[in-house]
Amino acid sequence: MSQILSIVLSCLVSSAVGGVLAYLAARREKSAKRDKALGEGVRSLLRNQLIEYHEKYTERGYCPIYVKESARHSYEAYHELGGNGVITKLYEDIMALPEEEPPRGARERGMAQGAEMARKFS
């Protein structure tokens, strides 16, 4: 009788351990999927932020130092999260901009000169 009880108890313990392990594996898989989705979402937001910085500050012709610092942090995090090199060019453009606004009229003169050169070559 004690042998039968031992066998039954052994089967119950094995089943319970197997059930707990299956539960933990399923929970880990769900957590991994959630972490992946969060990482992709954050990467997308960082990418969007860098694109917005590029559009805004290349249009202005300068980029304040505090924005460059924010862009650097966003760019580093973007790549750490698996971002590809597409954003690298935009980031380099941002970092190459002067940090102070050009004197009044200088930007307009530069734009006019660029338009004039474009007319010459068209």
C-alpha positions in Angstrom: 0.0 0.0 0.0 2.8 2.4 0.8 4.4 1.7 -2.6 1.2 2.6 -4.4 0.9 5.8 -2.3 4.5 6.6 -3.1 3.9 6.1 -6.8 0.7 8.2 -6.8 2.4 11.0 -4.8 5.4 10.9 -7.2 3.1 11.3 -10.2 1.2 14.2 -8.6 4.4 16.0 -7.8 5.7 15.5 -11.3 2.5 16.7 -12.8 2.5 19.8 -10.5 6.1 20.7 -11.3 5.4 20.2 -15.0 2.4 22.5 -14.8 4.3 25.2 -12.9 7.1 25.0 -15.5 4.6 25.3 -18.4 3.0 28.3 -16.7 6.3 30.0 -16.2 7.4 29.3 -19.8 4.1 30.8 -21.1 4.5 33.8 -18.9 8.1 34.4 -19.9 7.1 34.2 -23.6 4.3 36.7 -23.1 6.7 39.0 -21.2 9.2 38.7 -24.0 6.6 39.7 -26.6 5.5 42.6 -24.5 9.1 43.8 -24.1 9.7 43.5 -27.8 6.6 45.6 -28.6 7.7 48.2 -26.0 11.2 48.4 -27.5 9.8 48.8 -31.1 7.3 51.5 -29.9 10.0 53.5 -28.1 12.4 53.1 -31.1 9.6 54.4 -33.4 9.0 57.4 -31.1 12.8 58.2 -31.1 12.9 57.9 -34.8 10.0 60.3 -35.2 11.6 62.8 -32.8 14.8 62.8 -34.8 12.9 63.3 -38.0 11.0 66.2 -36.5 14.3 67.8 -35.2 15.8 67.4 -38.7 12.8 69.0 -40.4 12.5 71.9 -37.9 16.1 72.8 -37.5 17.4 72.4 -41.0 14.6 74.7 -42.0 15.8 77.2 -39.5 19.4 76.8 -40.5 20.6 76.4 -36.9 20.1 74.0 -34.0 20.5 75.1 -30.3 23.0 73.1 -28.2 20.2 71.8 -25.9 18.4 70.3 -28.9 21.6 68.8 -30.2 22.1 67.2 -26.7 18.6 65.8 -26.8 19.1 64.5 -30.4 22.3 62.8 -29.3 20.5 61.0 -26.5 17.7 60.0 -28.8 20.0 58.8 -31.5 22.1 56.7 -29.1 18.9 55.1 -27.6 17.5 54.6 -31.1 20.6 52.6 -32.1 20.7 50.7 -28.8 17.1 49.6 -29.5 18.2 48.2 -32.9 17.5 51.2 -35.1 19.2 51.0 -38.4 21.5 53.5 -40.2 18.7 55.4 -42.1 18.5 58.0 -39.3 22.3 58.5 -39.2 22.3 60.9 -42.1 19.6 63.0 -40.5 21.4 63.0 -37.2 24.7 64.1 -38.8 22.8 66.9 -40.6 21.4 68.1 -37.2 24.9 68.0 -35.5 26.5 69.9 -38.4 24.1 72.9 -38.0 25.5 76.0 -36.3 24.2 76.4 -32.7 23.2 80.0 -33.0 20.8 81.7 -35.3 22.6 83.3 -38.3 22.5 87.1 -38.4 19.4 88.6 -39.9 19.5 88.6 -43.7 22.3 86.1 -44.0 20.0 83.2 -44.2 17.8 84.9 -46.8 20.8 85.9 -48.9 22.1 82.3 -48.8 18.7 81.1 -49.9 18.5 83.7 -52.7 22.0 82.7 -53.9 21.0 79.1 -53.9 17.9 79.8 -55.9 19.9 81.9 -58.4 22.4 79.0 -58.9 19.6 76.6 -59.4 18.2 78.8 -62.2 21.6 78.9 -63.9 21.9 75.1 -64.0 18.3 74.5 -65.0 
